Amino acid sequence: MGSLLPGREDLAAMVRQPRRDLVAGVTVAIVALPLALGFGISSGLGAAAGLTTAVVAGAVAAAFGGSGLQVSGPTGAMTVVLVPIMHAHGASGVLTVGLMAGLILVGLAIAKAGRYMAFVPASVVEGFTLGIACVIGLQQLPAALGVATPHGDQVAVVAARSVAAFAAHPHWVAAAIAIGVAVIILVGARIRPTVPLSIVAVVAVTVIAEVAGLDVARIGSLPDGLAAPSLSFLDLSALGSLAGAAVAVAALAALESLLSAAVADGMGVNHKHDPDRELFGQGLANLAAPLFGGVPATGAIARTAVNVRSGAGSRLAALVHAALLAAIVYTAAPLVARIPLAALAGVLLATSIRMVEVGSIRAMARATRSDAVVLALTAVATLALDLVKAVLLGLVVAGALALRAVARSARLRKMPLHPDLPGDHTVEERALLDEHIVAYRIDGPLLFAAHRFLLELSEVAHVSVVILRMSAVSAIDASGALVLKDAIEKLQRRGITVLMSGIRAGHHRTLDALEVIHDLYAAGRVFASTPEAIQAARSHLHHTGVLQTAGTSDSPTSPTNPDTHQAP
C-alpha cells in the first residue's frame, strides 16, 4: 500500500522548475475552463459540476496519481457514459456511480491491475477514439443549433431529432456562434498553435453576444464557491441497480487514464508513470469529486498533451491548473455564467474533430485486415452501444483474430530419420526403415485451429509406425489435444503404431487430463527423445517381421506421404 502513496521524489520534482510548472498550469487551466464547463453541461449535471470535477478531481489525481504530467477532470468519453445514467437514475445516480467507481479503481490499484493496460491493441484504442469523437460531436448538435435537447438514449437519434427541430425553426445566431468558435480554434491552431484559442474564441463571442444583445442560451448562474462535502445523494437501496454502471465507469476511467498517462510518457523526457499508482490516484479523485457534486473524472489526453507541450515537469503544473480553476469559481462565476452555450458547443465540436487522427486511422486500416476489422467494429460499437461494451467487444474480436492467426501458424513437417538413427546402417536398411517408419514434427501452437492438418495426419498411408515429435509444440489447449487424440486413434484403428517423443513438461497436464496419451504410456510408446523412439520403432518392426518381409520383397512399396502438411 505504501508504494501507492506520494513519496519524497514527488516533492523534489515539484521544486526543480517551479516557474515552468506555473506557466504550464496556467496554460492548461485556460484550455480546461471551457472544456470543463462544456462536459459538465453535456453530462446533464450542469456547468458547475464540470468545474467542480476539474478542481477537486484534478487536484486529488495530481497529488496521488502515478503520472507527474497527467491532468485529470471531466472528459468527453466519460460524458458519453454518464448521459444514459443521468437519464435513468438522475443526478444522485451519477454521483453514486462515481463514488462506487472510485472504490473499484482503488481495488484495482491494490490488486496491481494497471499493468494489463499494455495488452489493449492499438486498433481497439484507435477505434475507441474515433467512436468517442463522433459521439462528442453529435452530442453538441442541440446546443450548437440552439434547440432544446430532444428525448432519447441513442446519440445518433437525438442528433437527428435536433437537426429536424432546427429545420422546422432555424436559430441561425446559435449556429453561427458554434461554427465561428469551431473555425477559429481549428484554423487558428494551424497558424498559432501555442495560443489557447478556445478561451480566446469563447471570450470574444461572449463579449459580442453581450454588446449586441444576442438572443442565445447562456450557461446560467453558477455557485460562487465549491459546495460543502456531503453524502446526502447516497441511496444504499440503489447500489445494486447501479453496480453495472459503476463497473463501466471504472473500466473507462482506468482505460482512458492509463492511455493518457502513456501518451504523456511518450511526449515527455525521461518520464515513466506508475500504472497502479495512477489507478489509485484516479480512484481517490472519483471518491472525492461526488462529495462536492462533481461527475466522475479520468485523465484527460488533450489537457495532458497541452501540459507537456507547455513545459510541465512535475505534478505541480496540474495542481496549479486546479487551483486557478478554483479561483475562477470563487471570483468570476457571474462572468462565466454569461457564456453562450453555443460557444461551448463550438469548443467541443472542434475538440471532437481534432481527436480524429486521419493518418493514424488510415495506417491502421492498411496494416492488416484484422486491424481494420477491429478498428471499424470498435468505432461502430461505440456509436451503437456504449464505450465499455465497445472496448470489450474490440478486445474479444482482436483476441480471437490474433489467436486464430497464431493457431493457424502451426506446421506439421515430415522429418528425415537418418540424422537421428543410432548406430551404423546400410543404405538398404535406411531405405527399408523409411518405407515403414515416418516421423512428423509438430511446430508451433497446437490450438483450436490446428484440426485441419492433424486430420491430414490420420490419412498417412503405407507405413507401419508414425513417430510424433512434440518438442517443438509451443502451446497446447483442450481443442488441439482432442484433435490430436482423434488422429492417434484413427491411425491405430488402421493398424499403424504411434509413438511420441519430446513432450514438454508443461504439456503433460493437458494431455493427461484428456487421456490423449494414456494408452500410449501404458504400452510404453512415449519417449523423452526422438532417437529413443526411432530405436523402439526399429525393434517393433523387427519383432513383427516387417523388415524381414520387406527385405525379401522384389518391389517394396514406397510411401506416398507428402513431405509437408501446413495448417491452412
N, C-alpha and C positions, 0 to 999 in steps of 0.2 A: 504493500500500500504506500510505503514511503517513497517509492520510485515514481509515483504518480503526482506527488506534490512538488511545488516550486522549490528550487534549490538556490544556493549561493551564486551559481554561474548565471542564473537568470538575472539577478540583481546586478552582477558585474557587467553583463552585456548592456544593461539599460543605462549605465553611466559612461560607456565608452564614447558614444557620439550623440549626446542628448539633443544637440541643435538639429542634426539631420532627422532624428526621430520626431522632433517637434514639428518641423516643416512637413514631413510626410504625414503626420497625424492630422494636421490642419487640412492638408490637401484631400485626404481620404474623407474627412468629415464633410467637406463641401460637396464631394461627389455623393456621399452616402445620404445626405439630407433628403433630396428629392426621391431617392430610391426607397428610403425607409418610410416616407410618407405614402408613396405610391403603393408599395407592397402591403402596408397596413390597411389601406383602403381596399385593395384587391382582395385581401383575406376576408373582409366583411366586418372586422372589428374596429376599423377606423384608423385615421392617421395617427392618433395619439398612441394606439397600440404599437404601430410600427416604430415610432420614435422611442417608446419605452423599451422595446426589444433591442434596438440599436444601442441604447445607453446601457441597460442592465446586462443583457447577454453579451454585448460587445466587451464590457469591462471584465466580467467574470471569465469569459473564454480567453481573453487576453492574458489574464493573470494565471490561470490554471491550465491552459491548453498546452499541447505538445509542440506547437509551432510558434517561433518568435516573430513570424512575419504575417500570420493569419489575422484577418479581420472578419469578425462574425456579426451577424444580425439577421433581419428578415430577408428572405430571398424569394425569387420568383418560383423556383422549384418547390419550395415549401408552401408557398401560397396556393399552388395548384392542388396540393393535397388537402389544404385546410378548407378550401371553399366547400366541398361536399360535407365536411364535418360540421362546418358552420350552419349549413342548410338543415342538416339532420338533427343537430344537438344544441345549436345556439352558441353564444359566446362562452358560457360556462363549460360546455363540452370541449371547446377548443383549448381553454386554459387547463382543464383536467387532463386532456390528452398530452399537452406539453409537459405537465408535471410527471405523468406516467412515462413518457418518452425519456425524460431526464433520468429517471430511475433505471430504465433499461440500458441507457448508454453508460451509466456508471457501472452497471453489472457487466457489460461487455468489456469495459476497460479493465476491471478486476480480473476477468477471465482471459485477458490478453488476446482479444479477438481482432485487434487492429491490424495485425499482420496479414490477414486474409484479404485485405483490400487489393493486394498485389495480384490476386487471381481474377480480378474483373477484366475481361478482354477489352481492348481498345475499341473494337467495333460496337460493343454494348455502350461504352461511355459516349462515343460519337452519336449513336442513335438516340441515346437518352438526352443528350444536349440539344440535338436537333428537335426532338419532340417537345422539350421544355420551351425552347424558343418559340415554336409555333403556338403552344398553349398560352404563353405570356402575351404574345401579340394579339391573339384572338380575345383574350380577357379584357384588353384595353378598348375594344371597339365601342362598348356603350358610352364610356366617358369621352372617348375621342369624338364620337358622333353627337354627343350632347343629348342622349336618350336615357330614360330610366332602364336599369338593368333588368332584362326580361327574366322570367322564371325558367328554371331548367337546370339539370345536373351536368349535361354534356356541354362542354365549352363550345364546340362547333355549332350546336343547336342554338345556344344563347347568342353567339356571334351572328348567325344567320337572322335571328329574330331582331337583333339590334339594327342590322342593315335594312330589314324590311320596315322597321319603325322609323328610321331616318328617311327612307324613301317616301314614306307617307307624309312626314312632317319634317322637312330638312332643317337642320340647325347649323348653318354654314359658319357661324362665328367659332363654335367649339371645334368643328372640323379643321378650320383654318389654323387655330391655335395649336392643335395637336400636330398637324402636318408641319407647321412652321418650326415648332420646337424640335421635332424629329429631324428635319432637314438641317437646321443649324448644328445639331450635335453630329450628325453623320458627315456632312460636308466639312464642317469646321474641324473635325477630328483629323482629316487628311491634311488640312492646311496648318493648323495649330494644335498638334496632338498633346502638348503639355498644358494647354489651358483647360480648366474644368468647365467645359461648355454647357454641361447640364444645368448647373446652378446659374450660369450667365443667362442662358435662354429662359429659365423659369423666372428669374428676377425681371428680365426685360419684358416678358409677356405679362407678368403681374402688374408692372408699372403702367404698361399700355392699357390694360384692362381697367385699371383704376382711373387713369386720366380720362379715358374715352367713355367710361361708364358702361362697359360692355355687359350685356346680359348673359352671363355664363355662371355655371355652378361653381362654388368655391369649396375649399376644404371645410370651412366652418370653424366654430370655436374649439380651441384646444385648452386643456388644463395648463395652468401656469406653473406646473411642477409635477414631479412623479407622485403617483398615488402611494399611500401607506401600504406596506405589505399586508396581505390578507389571504386567508384560505376560505373565505366565505363562498367562493364559487364551487367548492368541492362537494360533490354529492356521492357518498360512498355507494349508494344503491346503483349508480350508473357506471361503476367501474367495469363491470363485466361486459356491458354493451360497448364500451369504448376501448376494450383491450386490443381488438384488431386494428383500430385506427392508431392506437399508441405504438404498436409494433411497426406499422407502416411509417409513421413519423420518425421513429427512432432509426429505422433502416435508412430512410432518406437522409436524415441528419448525419449518420455515420458515413454514408457513401459520399455525399457532397462535401462534407468537411474534410475527409481524408483525401479526396480528389483535389480539393483546393489546396490543401497543405502540400501535396505532391507537386502541384503546379508551382507553388511558391519556392519549393526546393530547387526546381529546375531554373527558376528565374534568378534566385539569389546566388551568392558566392559563399561556398563552404558552409552551407546551412543544411541541416538534416532534421526533420521533425520526428517526434516520437509518436507513433500512431496510437498506442494505448493511452498515453497521457492526453493526446488530443481528444479521444473519445471521453475521457474523464472530464476534461475541461468543458466540452460541449454538453455533457450530462449535467454538470453543475449549473451551466448557463441556462439550460432548459428547466432546471428545478427553480432557479431564481426568477426568471422572466415572468412566469404566470402569477407569481405572488404580487407583482406590481401591475398586472394587467397586460403583459406582453405576450406576443404569439411565439410559438416555437421557432428556434433560430438554428442556423447552421453556419459553417464557414462560407464566406461569400467570395467566389472566384474573381468577379470583376473588381470588387473593392480591395481584395488581397493583391491583385495584379497592380492596381494603382499604388498601393502601399509600397510594394517592392520597387516599382519604377521611380517612385519619389525619393528613394534613398533610405528607406527604413532598414535598420539593422537589428532591432530588438522589439520586444513586445511593448515597449514604451510608446511606440507610434500608435498602436491600436488603443492603448489606454488614453492617449491624448485625444484620439478620434471620439471615443465615448464621452470624455469629459467635455469636449467642445459641443457635442450634440446636447448634453445635459444643460449646458449654459444657454443654448438656444431655446430649449424647452422653458427655462425659467425666465428668460429675458425678452424673447422675441415671439412668444406664442401668438399675440394679436396680429403681427405681421404675417406670420406663416399661415394663419387662418384665411388670409385673403388670396392665397394662391389658387388659380383656377384648376379644377380637376382635369380639364383637358390638357393643361400644360404637363401635369404629372403623367397622363396617359401618353403624351408625346415622348417623354423621357423613357418610359418603359417600352414603347414601340421601338425606339432607337436601340435600346438595350437588347431587345429580342433579336433585332436584325444583326447587331454586332456579335451576338453569341454564335451565329452560324459561320463556321469556317469552311467556305466553299471548297477551297483547295484541299483541306484535310479530308472532307467528306468524299470528294472525287477520288483522291488517292486511296482511301479505304475501300471504296466501292470497286476500284480496279484491282486491288491487291489479290483477292481470291473470291470465288463465287460464294463461299461460306461467309466471309466477312461482309459482303454486300447483302446477303440474305439477313444476317443478324442485325446489321445496321438498320435496314428498312423495316424489319419486323419490330425492333425496339422503338423506333420513331413512331410507327403507326399505332402500336400498342399504347404508347404514352398519350396519344391523342384520344384513342378509343376507350382505354381503360383508366388506369392511374399510374403514377410514376413507379411505385414499388412493384406492382404487378408487371409492368413493362420491363423493369430491370430483371426481375426473377425469370420472366419468360425469355428475355435475351440470354441470360446466363444458362438456362436449361438448353435452349437451342444451340448456343455456342458450344456448350459442353458435349452435347450429343454429336454435333458435327465433328468436333475435334476427336472425340473418342472413336467415331466411325472411321475417320482418316487414319488414326493410329492402328486400329484393329485391322483395317484393310491393308496395312503396310506389311503384315506378316507374310512370310515366304516359306514354301516347302521345297527343299533342294535335295536332289539325289546326289549322294556323296560317293566318291571312289573308295573302294575298300583297301586298295594296295598300301597306302601310307600307314594304315592302322593295323595291318596284319602282322602279328608277332612271328618271328622266325623267318626262315628262307622258304620260298615257294617257287616252283617252276612256273613257266609261262602257261603251260597247260592247266596246272592246278588253279592258278588265279582265274583263268577263263572259266573254268568249271564253277568256281565259287561265285563269280559274277553272274553266272546264269541262274543261280539258285538262292543267292543272298542279295538283298538290296537294302542300302542304308539311306535313310532320309533324315536330314537335319531341319528342324523347325526353327526359323529365325523370327525374332520379334515377339510381340504380344499375342497370346492365344486367348482372344476375347470373343465377344458375341458375333462379330462379323467374319470370323475365321472359318465358318462352317463350309463354305464352298470348296476350298482347296483340301480340307480334311475329308470331305466326301469323295473327292477325286482319289485320295489316298486309298480308300477302301476298294477302288476298282483296279488296283495294280494286278497285273496278270503274269502267269508263267514264272513264279518264284515260289520257293518253299519257306523262306524266312524273311521277315521285314524287321529291320532294326530302326527304332525311332530314337534319334539323338535329341535330347531335351536340354542340353547345356546352354543353347542359345536362346531359349524361351525367356523373354524378359518379364512377362507377366502372364497370369492365367486367372480367368474367372470361372464361375459356375457354368456359364453358357459354353465357353470354349472347352471346358473339361468334359461336359456331357457329350459334345460332338466328338471329341477325341475317343471317349468310351464307346460311342456308337461305331466309329470307324474301326476300332480294335475288334469289337465283337463281330462285325461283318467280315473282317479278314479271317478271324478264327473259324467262323462258320464255313468258310471256303477251304479250310484245311491248312491255312497259312499260319506258321508260328510267328508270334510277335514278341520281340524283345525290346526293352527300353534301357537307355543309358543316360547318365549325366543329369538326373533330375535335381534341380536346385533345392536347397533345404527349405526355402520359404514356400515352395510349391507343393510340398508333400501334404500339407493340411487340406488344401482344396481337393487334390486327387484322392486322398484317403477318405474324406468326408463323403464324396460321391462314389466311392468304391470303383474308381476308374482303374486302379492297378491292384486291386485286392487279389484277383485270381492270378495275375502275373507274379506278384510277390509269393503267393502260395506255391506256384510252380517253379520258383527260382529263376524268373526271367527278367528281373530288374537288376541292373548293374551300375556300379559307380562310374565306370569309364567305358568308352566305345571299344577299345581293344579287348576288354574282358567279354563284352557282348559278342564280338566277332569270333573270339575263340569258342564261346559257348555255341554259337551258330554252327561252326565247323564241326564241333563234337556231335551236335544234334544231327547234322546231315550224314556224318559217318555212321552214327548209331542206327539211323533209319535206312541206311544203304543207298541214299540218293546219289552220293558222289560216285560210288562204285558203279551203279547202274548207268549214270550219266557218262562215266568214263569209258564204258564199253559200247556206248551208242555211236553209230556211224555218223549221225547228223543231229547233234544236240540242239535243243530248242533255244533260240535266242530270246532274251527279254524284249518286250515291246513297250516298256515303260518310257514315258517322256523323261527327258533329263531334268526338266524343271517345271514345277507347277507353281503358279503365282496366284496369290489372292487377287481377285478382280478389283 
